[in-house]
Amino acid sequence: MPLPSMKDQFAALIAAPSVSCTQPSLDLSNRPVIDLLAAWLGDQGFACDIQQVSPGKFNLLATFGTGPGGLVLAGHTDTVPFDGALWQTDPLKLTEIDGRWIGLGVCDMKSFFALAIEAIKPLLDQPFKQPLMILATCDEESSMSGARALAQAGRPLGRAAVIGEPTGLRPIRMHKGIMMERIDILGQSGHSSDPRLGHSALEAMHDAIGELRGLRLLWQREFRNPQFGVPTPTLNFGCIHGGDNPNRICGQCSLEFDLRPLPGMDPKALRAEILQRLKPVAERHQVKIDYAPLFPDVPAFEQVADAELVRIAEKLTGHSAEAVAFGTEAPYLQQLGCETVVLGPGDIACAHQPGEFLEMSRLQPTVHLLRQLIEHYCLTPAG
């Protein structure tokens, strides 16, 4: 069966819904996308290993060549949920308008696989001295369970990994971590006319927020990295719920917040500091405070500036490596021994929203760039 054209691959990937979402009613399997990629890569001579991460969720590791070292071209197969009524075009159909290809996942980031296959095609008749791996993961947009499973398995990958997230073809060697946390305070309700009749969870939460604000200020004084657009760690109070009536002492209150640590900040240490600040609040107000992550944290990521991959990516793109605020699977690949950069053709400004697009002017530059990376890591002897 002949390999579809690059445009037809784009269209087929986009036409295969693969939404990843924390709401079960919107969550879908990514198996159709994995099967497409395995068929195309298998026909090109890749050895394809499909790994089930959880029911309906799969990773694919496709390898051409053997031995240690080599290059990993990595991406996620899932997309965020979408509201079709807000799109001007069918989100599951590749549409060309004004020099742009439009569709769900065309920027973030299923299309990266089609670009990688296009880069590979003319090189496959040459002797590969080190292997090329195409890694396609599940659930990056929700739990990152695909990348976490890889890191936990501990199987070494290549010596270099490029993740094709949308960076406008500029290499990224740093991003902040992501911690989404919750605090639940259980007090005791009672009649509001006499404060002695209860223990207010809302009053306790007021003090808990004060402690978090103090920690935020402390961390922003202690940690700073000017390479980031927002150079300090951030802590956002996202939502709060508590109580039920003005004339009752509030018996329960919940807070959810988002913490974005810089590289070098340890999530375990941050949580320990938060717990240390919350204990006196609980004792003072005679309430129970339960503090825990909403989801496992995504570590901050930093690849050293003088790494071989960073230098090569800077040379090939003509751009110095930068830092971004959004999180990726980079720290998990780094844990497996890969020098890692994030580098892809899309623009993050149009990701996660109706009308997601990819400039067609980026197609051939991306193919050319990936081809040069493959030649360096897989066709030339290891240095």
TIVO-972976 format. One record per residue (C-alpha): residue number from 0; z, y, x; residue in one letter. Coordinates in nm, 2 decimals. Example, Ala and Ser with C-alpha at 12.3 -4.5 7.8 and 13.67 -1.06 7.14 Angstrom:
2
+-----+--------+--------+--------+--------+
! num !      Z !      Y !      X ! residu !
+-----+--------+--------+--------+--------+
!   0 !   0.78 !  -0.45 !   1.23 !      A !
!   1 !   0.71 !  -0.11 !   1.37 !      S !
+-----+--------+--------+--------+--------+
# end
This chain:
383
+-----+--------+--------+--------+--------+
! num !      Z !      Y !      X ! residu !
+-----+--------+--------+--------+--------+
!   0 !   0.00 !   0.00 !   0.00 !      M !
!   1 !  -0.11 !   0.33 !   0.16 !      P !
!   2 !   0.16 !   0.59 !   0.23 !      L !
!   3 !   0.14 !   0.88 !  -0.02 !      P !
!   4 !   0.05 !   1.22 !   0.11 !      S !
!   5 !   0.33 !   1.45 !   0.20 !      M !
!   6 !   0.29 !   1.65 !  -0.12 !      K !
!   7 !   0.29 !   1.33 !  -0.33 !      D !
!   8 !   0.61 !   1.22 !  -0.14 !      Q !
!   9 !   0.77 !   1.56 !  -0.23 !      F !
!  10 !   0.67 !   1.51 !  -0.59 !      A !
!  11 !   0.80 !   1.15 !  -0.61 !      A !
!  12 !   1.14 !   1.24 !  -0.46 !      L !
!  13 !   1.19 !   1.53 !  -0.69 !      I !
!  14 !   1.08 !   1.33 !  -1.00 !      A !
!  15 !   1.36 !   1.08 !  -0.92 !      A !
!  16 !   1.68 !   1.23 !  -1.06 !      P !
!  17 !   1.98 !   1.18 !  -0.83 !      S !
!  18 !   2.25 !   1.42 !  -0.95 !      V !
!  19 !   2.59 !   1.38 !  -0.78 !      S !
!  20 !   2.87 !   1.53 !  -0.98 !      C !
!  21 !   3.25 !   1.50 !  -1.02 !      T !
!  22 !   3.19 !   1.48 !  -1.40 !      Q !
!  23 !   3.10 !   1.12 !  -1.48 !      P !
!  24 !   2.87 !   1.23 !  -1.77 !      S !
!  25 !   2.64 !   1.41 !  -1.53 !      L !
!  26 !   2.66 !   1.17 !  -1.23 !      D !
!  27 !   2.36 !   0.95 !  -1.16 !      L !
!  28 !   2.27 !   0.67 !  -0.91 !      S !
!  29 !   2.07 !   0.77 !  -0.61 !      N !
!  30 !   1.91 !   0.42 !  -0.58 !      R !
!  31 !   1.56 !   0.53 !  -0.70 !      P !
!  32 !   1.54 !   0.78 !  -0.41 !      V !
!  33 !   1.67 !   0.52 !  -0.16 !      I !
!  34 !   1.41 !   0.27 !  -0.28 !      D !
!  35 !   1.13 !   0.52 !  -0.24 !      L !
!  36 !   1.23 !   0.60 !   0.11 !      L !
!  37 !   1.29 !   0.24 !   0.21 !      A !
!  38 !   0.94 !   0.14 !   0.08 !      A !
!  39 !   0.76 !   0.42 !   0.26 !      W !
!  40 !   0.95 !   0.37 !   0.59 !      L !
!  41 !   0.94 !   0.00 !   0.57 !      G !
!  42 !   0.56 !   0.01 !   0.54 !      D !
!  43 !   0.56 !   0.22 !   0.86 !      Q !
!  44 !   0.75 !  -0.04 !   1.05 !      G !
!  45 !   1.10 !   0.08 !   1.02 !      F !
!  46 !   1.39 !  -0.17 !   0.98 !      A !
!  47 !   1.56 !  -0.06 !   0.66 !      C !
!  48 !   1.93 !  -0.12 !   0.60 !      D !
!  49 !   2.05 !  -0.03 !   0.25 !      I !
!  50 !   2.43 !  -0.01 !   0.22 !      Q !
!  51 !   2.62 !   0.02 !  -0.11 !      Q !
!  52 !   2.90 !   0.28 !  -0.08 !      V !
!  53 !   3.02 !   0.25 !  -0.44 !      S !
!  54 !   2.87 !   0.13 !  -0.77 !      P !
!  55 !   2.52 !   0.30 !  -0.80 !      G !
!  56 !   2.56 !   0.49 !  -0.47 !      K !
!  57 !   2.38 !   0.39 !  -0.16 !      F !
!  58 !   2.31 !   0.49 !   0.20 !      N !
!  59 !   1.99 !   0.40 !   0.39 !      L !
!  60 !   1.96 !   0.37 !   0.77 !      L !
!  61 !   1.60 !   0.31 !   0.87 !      A !
!  62 !   1.54 !   0.24 !   1.24 !      T !
!  63 !   1.22 !   0.24 !   1.45 !      F !
!  64 !   1.27 !   0.10 !   1.80 !      G !
!  65 !   1.57 !  -0.06 !   1.96 !      T !
!  66 !   1.84 !   0.01 !   2.20 !      G !
!  67 !   2.11 !   0.27 !   2.25 !      P !
!  68 !   2.06 !   0.65 !   2.23 !      G !
!  69 !   1.78 !   0.80 !   2.04 !      G !
!  70 !   1.76 !   1.05 !   1.75 !      L !
!  71 !   1.89 !   1.06 !   1.40 !      V !
!  72 !   1.71 !   1.27 !   1.13 !      L !
!  73 !   1.97 !   1.29 !   0.85 !      A !
!  74 !   1.99 !   1.42 !   0.50 !      G !
!  75 !   2.14 !   1.36 !   0.16 !      H !
!  76 !   1.95 !   1.21 !  -0.13 !      T !
!  77 !   2.16 !   1.37 !  -0.41 !      D !
!  78 !   2.12 !   1.71 !  -0.58 !      T !
!  79 !   2.36 !   1.93 !  -0.78 !      V !
!  80 !   2.35 !   1.92 !  -1.16 !      P !
!  81 !   2.09 !   2.14 !  -1.33 !      F !
!  82 !   2.04 !   2.32 !  -1.66 !      D !
!  83 !   1.67 !   2.27 !  -1.75 !      G !
!  84 !   1.68 !   2.56 !  -2.00 !      A !
!  85 !   1.74 !   2.81 !  -1.72 !      L !
!  86 !   1.44 !   2.69 !  -1.51 !      W !
!  87 !   1.10 !   2.86 !  -1.56 !      Q !
!  88 !   0.94 !   2.52 !  -1.46 !      T !
!  89 !   1.03 !   2.16 !  -1.50 !      D !
!  90 !   1.30 !   2.10 !  -1.24 !      P !
!  91 !   1.19 !   1.74 !  -1.19 !      L !
!  92 !   0.82 !   1.82 !  -1.13 !      K !
!  93 !   0.69 !   1.97 !  -0.81 !      L !
!  94 !   0.53 !   2.31 !  -0.90 !      T !
!  95 !   0.33 !   2.54 !  -0.67 !      E !
!  96 !   0.37 !   2.92 !  -0.74 !      I !
!  97 !   0.29 !   3.21 !  -0.50 !      D !
!  98 !   0.30 !   3.00 !  -0.19 !      G !
!  99 !   0.62 !   2.82 !  -0.28 !      R !
! 100 !   0.69 !   2.46 !  -0.38 !      W !
! 101 !   0.95 !   2.46 !  -0.66 !      I !
! 102 !   1.17 !   2.18 !  -0.79 !      G !
! 103 !   1.52 !   2.04 !  -0.78 !      L !
! 104 !   1.60 !   1.92 !  -0.43 !      G !
! 105 !   1.29 !   2.08 !  -0.27 !      V !
! 106 !   1.52 !   2.31 !  -0.07 !      C !
! 107 !   1.85 !   2.12 !  -0.07 !      D !
! 108 !   1.73 !   1.88 !   0.05 !      M !
! 109 !   1.53 !   1.57 !  -0.05 !      K !
! 110 !   1.21 !   1.72 !   0.08 !      S !
! 111 !   1.33 !   1.69 !   0.44 !      F !
! 112 !   1.26 !   1.32 !   0.43 !      F !
! 113 !   0.89 !   1.38 !   0.35 !      A !
! 114 !   0.87 !   1.63 !   0.63 !      L !
! 115 !   1.03 !   1.38 !   0.87 !      A !
! 116 !   0.78 !   1.10 !   0.77 !      I !
! 117 !   0.49 !   1.34 !   0.82 !      E !
! 118 !   0.62 !   1.42 !   1.17 !      A !
! 119 !   0.66 !   1.05 !   1.26 !      I !
! 120 !   0.32 !   0.92 !   1.14 !      K !
! 121 !   0.10 !   1.01 !   1.45 !      P !
! 122 !   0.37 !   0.89 !   1.69 !      L !
! 123 !   0.42 !   0.53 !   1.57 !      L !
! 124 !   0.15 !   0.38 !   1.79 !      D !
! 125 !   0.33 !   0.50 !   2.10 !      Q !
! 126 !   0.60 !   0.31 !   2.29 !      P !
! 127 !   0.94 !   0.42 !   2.17 !      F !
! 128 !   1.18 !   0.42 !   2.47 !      K !
! 129 !   1.48 !   0.50 !   2.24 !      Q !
! 130 !   1.51 !   0.45 !   1.87 !      P !
! 131 !   1.45 !   0.69 !   1.59 !      L !
! 132 !   1.68 !   0.67 !   1.29 !      M !
! 133 !   1.63 !   0.82 !   0.94 !      I !
! 134 !   1.96 !   0.84 !   0.76 !      L !
! 135 !   1.98 !   0.91 !   0.39 !      A !
! 136 !   2.32 !   0.94 !   0.24 !      T !
! 137 !   2.47 !   0.96 !  -0.11 !      C !
! 138 !   2.71 !   1.20 !  -0.28 !      D !
! 139 !   2.71 !   1.49 !  -0.03 !      E !
! 140 !   2.72 !   1.74 !  -0.32 !      E !
! 141 !   3.05 !   1.59 !  -0.45 !      S !
! 142 !   3.27 !   1.37 !  -0.25 !      S !
! 143 !   3.06 !   1.32 !   0.07 !      M !
! 144 !   3.15 !   0.95 !   0.03 !      S !
! 145 !   2.83 !   0.84 !   0.20 !      G !
! 146 !   2.90 !   1.02 !   0.52 !      A !
! 147 !   3.27 !   0.93 !   0.51 !      R !
! 148 !   3.18 !   0.56 !   0.47 !      A !
! 149 !   2.96 !   0.58 !   0.78 !      L !
! 150 !   3.23 !   0.75 !   0.98 !      A !
! 151 !   3.49 !   0.49 !   0.87 !      Q !
! 152 !   3.26 !   0.20 !   0.96 !      A !
! 153 !   3.23 !   0.34 !   1.31 !      G !
! 154 !   2.89 !   0.21 !   1.39 !      R !
! 155 !   2.74 !   0.42 !   1.67 !      P !
! 156 !   2.42 !   0.60 !   1.58 !      L !
! 157 !   2.19 !   0.80 !   1.82 !      G !
! 158 !   2.29 !   1.04 !   2.09 !      R !
! 159 !   2.16 !   1.33 !   1.89 !      A !
! 160 !   2.15 !   1.40 !   1.51 !      A !
! 161 !   1.96 !   1.68 !   1.32 !      V !
! 162 !   2.07 !   1.74 !   0.96 !      I !
! 163 !   1.79 !   1.90 !   0.76 !      G !
! 164 !   2.01 !   2.12 !   0.53 !      E !
! 165 !   1.86 !   2.46 !   0.44 !      P !
! 166 !   1.91 !   2.69 !   0.74 !      T !
! 167 !   1.57 !   2.88 !   0.75 !      G !
! 168 !   1.47 !   2.68 !   1.06 !      L !
! 169 !   1.76 !   2.84 !   1.26 !      R !
! 170 !   1.99 !   2.59 !   1.44 !      P !
! 171 !   2.35 !   2.58 !   1.32 !      I !
! 172 !   2.62 !   2.45 !   1.55 !      R !
! 173 !   2.93 !   2.56 !   1.35 !      M !
! 174 !   3.06 !   2.57 !   1.00 !      H !
! 175 !   3.40 !   2.60 !   0.83 !      K !
! 176 !   3.59 !   2.32 !   0.68 !      G !
! 177 !   3.66 !   2.28 !   0.31 !      I !
! 178 !   4.00 !   2.21 !   0.15 !      M !
! 179 !   4.04 !   2.21 !  -0.22 !      M !
! 180 !   4.41 !   2.18 !  -0.32 !      E !
! 181 !   4.64 !   2.18 !  -0.62 !      R !
! 182 !   5.00 !   2.26 !  -0.68 !      I !
! 183 !   5.18 !   2.13 !  -0.99 !      D !
! 184 !   5.52 !   2.27 !  -1.07 !      I !
! 185 !   5.74 !   2.10 !  -1.33 !      L !
! 186 !   6.03 !   2.31 !  -1.45 !      G !
! 187 !   6.23 !   2.29 !  -1.77 !      Q !
! 188 !   6.14 !   2.47 !  -2.09 !      S !
! 189 !   6.39 !   2.65 !  -2.31 !      G !
! 190 !   6.45 !   2.94 !  -2.54 !      H !
! 191 !   6.33 !   3.27 !  -2.38 !      S !
! 192 !   6.63 !   3.46 !  -2.50 !      S !
! 193 !   6.86 !   3.29 !  -2.24 !      D !
! 194 !   6.71 !   3.22 !  -1.89 !      P !
! 195 !   7.00 !   2.98 !  -1.83 !      R !
! 196 !   6.85 !   2.73 !  -2.07 !      L !
! 197 !   6.56 !   2.64 !  -1.85 !      G !
! 198 !   6.38 !   2.66 !  -1.51 !      H !
! 199 !   6.06 !   2.86 !  -1.52 !      S !
! 200 !   5.76 !   2.69 !  -1.36 !      A !
! 201 !   5.57 !   3.02 !  -1.39 !      L !
! 202 !   5.84 !   3.21 !  -1.20 !      E !
! 203 !   5.84 !   2.94 !  -0.93 !      A !
! 204 !   5.46 !   2.96 !  -0.91 !      M !
! 205 !   5.48 !   3.33 !  -0.86 !      H !
! 206 !   5.69 !   3.27 !  -0.55 !      D !
! 207 !   5.46 !   2.98 !  -0.44 !      A !
! 208 !   5.16 !   3.21 !  -0.45 !      I !
! 209 !   5.35 !   3.47 !  -0.26 !      G !
! 210 !   5.42 !   3.21 !   0.02 !      E !
! 211 !   5.05 !   3.11 !   0.02 !      L !
! 212 !   4.95 !   3.48 !   0.05 !      R !
! 213 !   5.18 !   3.51 !   0.34 !      G !
! 214 !   5.03 !   3.21 !   0.51 !      L !
! 215 !   4.68 !   3.34 !   0.45 !      R !
! 216 !   4.77 !   3.67 !   0.62 !      L !
! 217 !   4.94 !   3.48 !   0.91 !      L !
! 218 !   4.63 !   3.25 !   0.96 !      W !
! 219 !   4.39 !   3.54 !   0.94 !      Q !
! 220 !   4.58 !   3.71 !   1.22 !      R !
! 221 !   4.60 !   3.40 !   1.43 !      E !
! 222 !   4.25 !   3.26 !   1.38 !      F !
! 223 !   3.93 !   3.46 !   1.42 !      R !
! 224 !   3.57 !   3.37 !   1.51 !      N !
! 225 !   3.32 !   3.65 !   1.52 !      P !
! 226 !   3.03 !   3.42 !   1.50 !      Q !
! 227 !   3.10 !   3.37 !   1.13 !      F !
! 228 !   2.99 !   3.63 !   0.87 !      G !
! 229 !   3.35 !   3.60 !   0.74 !      V !
! 230 !   3.53 !   3.57 !   1.08 !      P !
! 231 !   3.87 !   3.45 !   0.95 !      T !
! 232 !   3.98 !   3.15 !   0.74 !      P !
! 233 !   3.98 !   3.22 !   0.36 !      T !
! 234 !   4.22 !   3.11 !   0.09 !      L !
! 235 !   4.09 !   3.16 !  -0.27 !      N !
! 236 !   4.32 !   3.12 !  -0.58 !      F !
! 237 !   4.06 !   2.96 !  -0.81 !      G !
! 238 !   4.25 !   2.88 !  -1.14 !      C !
! 239 !   4.59 !   2.87 !  -1.28 !      I !
! 240 !   4.73 !   2.72 !  -1.60 !      H !
! 241 !   5.08 !   2.72 !  -1.74 !      G !
! 242 !   5.31 !   2.76 !  -2.04 !      G !
! 243 !   5.23 !   2.76 !  -2.41 !      D !
! 244 !   5.41 !   3.05 !  -2.58 !      N !
! 245 !   5.57 !   3.38 !  -2.49 !      P !
! 246 !   5.91 !   3.29 !  -2.64 !      N !
! 247 !   5.95 !   2.96 !  -2.44 !      R !
! 248 !   6.05 !   2.94 !  -2.07 !      I !
! 249 !   5.75 !   2.80 !  -1.90 !      C !
! 250 !   5.80 !   2.42 !  -1.83 !      G !
! 251 !   5.48 !   2.35 !  -1.63 !      Q !
! 252 !   5.23 !   2.54 !  -1.42 !      C !
! 253 !   4.93 !   2.43 !  -1.21 !      S !
! 254 !   4.73 !   2.61 !  -0.95 !      L !
! 255 !   4.41 !   2.51 !  -0.78 !      E !
! 256 !   4.30 !   2.69 !  -0.46 !      F !
! 257 !   4.03 !   2.66 !  -0.19 !      D !
! 258 !   4.10 !   2.69 !   0.18 !      L !
! 259 !   3.82 !   2.73 !   0.44 !      R !
! 260 !   3.95 !   2.67 !   0.79 !      P !
! 261 !   3.77 !   2.76 !   1.11 !      L !
! 262 !   3.69 !   2.51 !   1.38 !      P !
! 263 !   4.01 !   2.44 !   1.57 !      G !
! 264 !   4.23 !   2.45 !   1.26 !      M !
! 265 !   4.38 !   2.11 !   1.17 !      D !
! 266 !   4.39 !   2.04 !   0.79 !      P !
! 267 !   4.70 !   1.82 !   0.84 !      K !
! 268 !   4.88 !   2.10 !   1.02 !      A !
! 269 !   4.78 !   2.35 !   0.75 !      L !
! 270 !   4.91 !   2.12 !   0.47 !      R !
! 271 !   5.24 !   2.07 !   0.66 !      A !
! 272 !   5.29 !   2.45 !   0.68 !      E !
! 273 !   5.22 !   2.48 !   0.31 !      I !
! 274 !   5.47 !   2.21 !   0.23 !      L !
! 275 !   5.73 !   2.37 !   0.45 !      Q !
! 276 !   5.69 !   2.70 !   0.26 !      R !
! 277 !   5.71 !   2.53 !  -0.08 !      L !
! 278 !   6.03 !   2.33 !  -0.03 !      K !
! 279 !   6.26 !   2.64 !  -0.05 !      P !
! 280 !   6.08 !   2.76 !  -0.36 !      V !
! 281 !   6.15 !   2.43 !  -0.54 !      A !
! 282 !   6.52 !   2.44 !  -0.44 !      E !
! 283 !   6.56 !   2.81 !  -0.53 !      R !
! 284 !   6.41 !   2.76 !  -0.88 !      H !
! 285 !   6.54 !   2.41 !  -0.94 !      Q !
! 286 !   6.19 !   2.28 !  -1.01 !      V !
! 287 !   5.98 !   1.99 !  -0.89 !      K !
! 288 !   5.67 !   2.09 !  -0.68 !      I !
! 289 !   5.39 !   1.84 !  -0.63 !      D !
! 290 !   5.13 !   1.95 !  -0.37 !      Y !
! 291 !   4.82 !   1.74 !  -0.29 !      A !
! 292 !   4.44 !   1.77 !  -0.22 !      P !
! 293 !   4.20 !   1.77 !  -0.51 !      L !
! 294 !   3.95 !   1.59 !  -0.28 !      F !
! 295 !   3.96 !   1.47 !   0.08 !      P !
! 296 !   3.89 !   1.76 !   0.31 !      D !
! 297 !   3.56 !   1.82 !   0.49 !      V !
! 298 !   3.65 !   1.90 !   0.85 !      P !
! 299 !   3.53 !   2.21 !   1.02 !      A !
! 300 !   3.23 !   2.15 !   1.26 !      F !
! 301 !   3.16 !   2.28 !   1.60 !      E !
! 302 !   2.90 !   2.15 !   1.85 !      Q !
! 303 !   2.96 !   2.30 !   2.20 !      V !
! 304 !   2.71 !   2.58 !   2.29 !      A !
! 305 !   2.58 !   2.41 !   2.60 !      D !
! 306 !   2.51 !   2.07 !   2.44 !      A !
! 307 !   2.16 !   1.93 !   2.52 !      E !
! 308 !   2.06 !   1.93 !   2.15 !      L !
! 309 !   2.18 !   2.29 !   2.10 !      V !
! 310 !   1.97 !   2.41 !   2.40 !      R !
! 311 !   1.66 !   2.22 !   2.29 !      I !
! 312 !   1.69 !   2.34 !   1.93 !      A !
! 313 !   1.73 !   2.70 !   2.05 !      E !
! 314 !   1.43 !   2.66 !   2.28 !      K !
! 315 !   1.20 !   2.50 !   2.01 !      L !
! 316 !   1.30 !   2.75 !   1.73 !      T !
! 317 !   1.33 !   3.06 !   1.94 !      G !
! 318 !   1.67 !   3.13 !   1.77 !      H !
! 319 !   2.02 !   3.12 !   1.91 !      S !
! 320 !   2.25 !   2.87 !   1.74 !      A !
! 321 !   2.46 !   3.03 !   1.46 !      E !
! 322 !   2.75 !   2.96 !   1.23 !      A !
! 323 !   2.75 !   2.92 !   0.85 !      V !
! 324 !   3.02 !   2.92 !   0.58 !      A !
! 325 !   2.89 !   2.62 !   0.38 !      F !
! 326 !   3.00 !   2.26 !   0.47 !      G !
! 327 !   2.77 !   1.97 !   0.57 !      T !
! 328 !   2.80 !   1.61 !   0.68 !      E !
! 329 !   2.78 !   1.72 !   1.05 !      A !
! 330 !   3.15 !   1.64 !   1.14 !      P !
! 331 !   3.11 !   1.28 !   1.03 !      Y !
! 332 !   2.80 !   1.23 !   1.24 !      L !
! 333 !   2.98 !   1.39 !   1.53 !      Q !
! 334 !   3.26 !   1.15 !   1.49 !      Q !
! 335 !   3.01 !   0.87 !   1.55 !      L !
! 336 !   2.92 !   1.01 !   1.89 !      G !
! 337 !   2.61 !   1.22 !   1.80 !      C !
! 338 !   2.55 !   1.56 !   1.94 !      E !
! 339 !   2.47 !   1.73 !   1.61 !      T !
! 340 !   2.30 !   2.04 !   1.48 !      V !
! 341 !   2.21 !   2.15 !   1.12 !      V !
! 342 !   1.85 !   2.26 !   1.11 !      L !
! 343 !   1.61 !   2.26 !   0.81 !      G !
! 344 !   1.34 !   2.46 !   0.64 !      P !
! 345 !   1.50 !   2.58 !   0.32 !      G !
! 346 !   1.70 !   2.89 !   0.25 !      D !
! 347 !   2.06 !   2.84 !   0.13 !      I !
! 348 !   2.03 !   3.16 !  -0.08 !      A !
! 349 !   1.81 !   2.97 !  -0.34 !      C !
! 350 !   2.00 !   2.64 !  -0.33 !      A !
! 351 !   2.22 !   2.52 !  -0.62 !      H !
! 352 !   2.04 !   2.75 !  -0.87 !      Q !
! 353 !   1.74 !   2.75 !  -1.11 !      P !
! 354 !   1.40 !   2.79 !  -0.95 !      G !
! 355 !   1.50 !   2.63 !  -0.62 !      E !
! 356 !   1.20 !   2.66 !  -0.38 !      F !
! 357 !   1.07 !   2.60 !  -0.04 !      L !
! 358 !   0.82 !   2.84 !   0.13 !      E !
! 359 !   0.50 !   2.64 !   0.20 !      M !
! 360 !   0.47 !   2.85 !   0.52 !      S !
! 361 !   0.77 !   2.65 !   0.65 !      R !
! 362 !   0.61 !   2.30 !   0.60 !      L !
! 363 !   0.39 !   2.27 !   0.92 !      Q !
! 364 !   0.64 !   2.45 !   1.15 !      P !
! 365 !   0.91 !   2.20 !   1.04 !      T !
! 366 !   0.68 !   1.90 !   1.10 !      V !
! 367 !   0.59 !   2.04 !   1.44 !      H !
! 368 !   0.95 !   2.10 !   1.53 !      L !
! 369 !   1.06 !   1.75 !   1.42 !      L !
! 370 !   0.77 !   1.59 !   1.61 !      R !
! 371 !   0.88 !   1.77 !   1.93 !      Q !
! 372 !   1.24 !   1.65 !   1.88 !      L !
! 373 !   1.12 !   1.29 !   1.83 !      I !
! 374 !   0.90 !   1.31 !   2.14 !      E !
! 375 !   1.19 !   1.44 !   2.35 !      H !
! 376 !   1.46 !   1.19 !   2.24 !      Y !
! 377 !   1.25 !   0.88 !   2.16 !      C !
! 378 !   0.93 !   0.88 !   2.36 !      L !
! 379 !   1.05 !   1.03 !   2.70 !      T !
! 380 !   1.28 !   0.82 !   2.91 !      P !
! 381 !   1.65 !   0.92 !   2.88 !      A !
! 382 !   1.76 !   1.18 !   3.13 !      G !
+-----+--------+--------+--------+--------+
# end
